[in-house]
Amino acid sequence: MQHSDAAAFSSDRDRGPPGMAEAVVIARRTVAGIADLPIDAVSHCQRQDDGTWTIVVDVIESPARLGDNDLVAAFEVRLDQRGEVLMCSRTRRYRRETGEAS
């Protein structure tokens, strides 16, 4: 019998606070589950002084037809010290080429 990835993360979290790699995986899964859009990149990952994590995951909200000017959305995910999601919010939308808000 195979264990799901969620079960593996659950047992990992029981060992202590998540490290950066695990925090990124949790954030990516959270955004993928909410937005159902292709993940483009993780543009920010920081452990706060209190042990919580702030991760920004960029997704392609609308691919450009020509060129490299996709509409990208940035989602901020905050995790507590155990790796549980505290919040997930789309914080920014921008055109990749210009970096300007849409």
C-alpha positions in Angstrom: 0.0 0.0 0.0 1.4 3.4 -1.0 1.1 6.5 1.2 -0.1 9.7 -0.1 2.1 12.8 -0.2 -0.2 14.4 2.3 0.4 11.6 4.8 4.2 11.9 4.2 4.0 15.6 5.0 1.9 15.0 8.0 4.4 12.7 9.5 7.2 15.0 8.6 5.5 17.9 10.3 5.1 15.8 13.4 8.9 15.8 13.7 9.1 19.5 14.0 8.7 22.8 12.1 8.8 22.6 8.3 12.0 23.6 6.6 12.1 25.9 3.6 11.7 23.1 1.0 8.6 21.7 2.7 7.1 25.1 3.2 7.5 25.8 -0.5 5.8 22.5 -1.4 2.9 23.2 1.0 2.5 26.7 -0.5 2.6 25.4 -4.1 0.0 22.8 -3.3 -2.2 25.3 -1.6 -2.2 27.7 -4.5 -2.6 24.9 -7.1 -5.7 23.7 -5.2 -7.2 27.1 -4.9 -6.3 28.7 -8.3 -6.2 25.6 -10.5 -3.7 27.5 -12.7 -0.1 26.5 -13.8 2.5 27.4 -11.2 5.2 29.7 -12.7 7.6 30.2 -9.9 8.1 30.8 -6.2 9.3 34.4 -6.0 9.7 34.8 -2.2 10.1 32.5 0.8 11.0 33.8 4.2 10.8 32.4 7.7 9.7 35.0 10.1 11.1 35.5 13.6 8.2 33.8 15.2 8.8 30.6 13.1 6.0 31.2 10.6 6.6 31.2 6.8 5.6 33.7 4.1 5.8 32.3 0.6 4.8 34.0 -2.7 3.8 31.7 -5.5 3.4 33.1 -9.0 0.9 31.5 -11.4 0.1 32.1 -15.0 -3.3 33.5 -14.9 -3.6 34.2 -18.7 -1.0 33.0 -21.1 0.0 35.6 -23.8 -0.9 34.6 -27.4 2.3 36.1 -28.8 5.6 36.8 -27.1 6.4 36.6 -23.4 3.7 38.9 -21.9 1.7 36.4 -19.8 -0.6 37.8 -17.1 0.9 36.5 -13.9 -0.8 36.5 -10.5 1.2 36.4 -7.2 -0.3 34.5 -4.3 1.0 35.0 -0.7 0.7 32.0 1.5 1.4 32.1 5.3 2.1 29.0 7.2 2.2 28.6 11.0 5.1 26.9 12.8 3.7 23.5 12.1 3.2 24.1 8.4 -0.5 24.6 8.6 -1.9 27.3 6.2 -2.9 30.4 8.0 -3.9 32.4 4.9 -3.7 32.5 1.1 -4.4 35.6 -0.9 -3.8 36.9 -4.4 -1.8 40.0 -3.8 -0.8 41.1 -7.2 -1.4 40.7 -11.0 1.1 41.9 -13.5 2.3 41.4 -17.1 5.5 39.4 -17.1 7.2 41.6 -19.7 6.6 44.9 -18.0 6.2 43.9 -14.4 3.4 46.5 -14.2 0.1 45.7 -12.5 -2.8 44.9 -14.7 
